[in-house]
Amino acid sequence: MKDRRKLERFNLKLRGEITAETADQMNRVFRLRTRDISSGGAFFYGVDPLPEGTPVQINLILSIDKLKKLMGAQARVEISGIVKRSEPSGMAICFHKDYQMTSIKGRGNPRSDKTAGTFRSSREYRR
């Protein structure tokens, strides 16, 4: 089968928290890891994947050394998206274009503050 992806994928195992509102108006929270990720979406490993078409809110934690030097200890990326594919091993989620990246500085540090900035996905600038 030919790979139809247009965006480069990276084999990064990132911690993520996915929140989805279920049919009974309850929020379900999943703590999962990514198998791979691109600027357009990610595949999350999980034993109880959500149905296709489910809207989700995602918080990813980035702990990449170069990013630590730029932003502090870690960064949290807040993204909304939709489940595009579900399978027994997990689910593929397509990201919406806008997201927010927030610095997470030193846990337990009294000077711990958050510095927020809003960025746009590189998908928006492709022609």
Steps between C-alpha positions, in 0.01 A plus 500: 500500500637841404562749782276804429641724773611844389666604827821354640447267798738465792531192720470686829361343816336800669281492810152624432172556677191478280161626616183409315137571576300179474141455383376522861668845538775363727866579440731204452870558556765273352870512586675357196824513300544582135638245255577771246412862440495764225380860486165364381433224752622207707433137573442425870541152646205395714286204597162674480508729194227756439263469202585674173367856486537563875626855572786511754722738695864393527779607733843378387806527722825573316827425678746545218842631609520781243147610590593500870776751425253728320195480725599366841451151638226364275229628273134412480328522163122539509331381181146421394430234243277218384541122499551398135566126547454250783657157518563251782848638572397869516370796304615751241409860581503785250601833657316826437723780372526717812680393813663654805842420648559577868823475696492281811774631725636301794253287690473595865696819440341800675607714204322259267320709244349427164591694192249456220528571134270408217640349183338369183561164341731503199220335298332837474788647301537222242373570153 
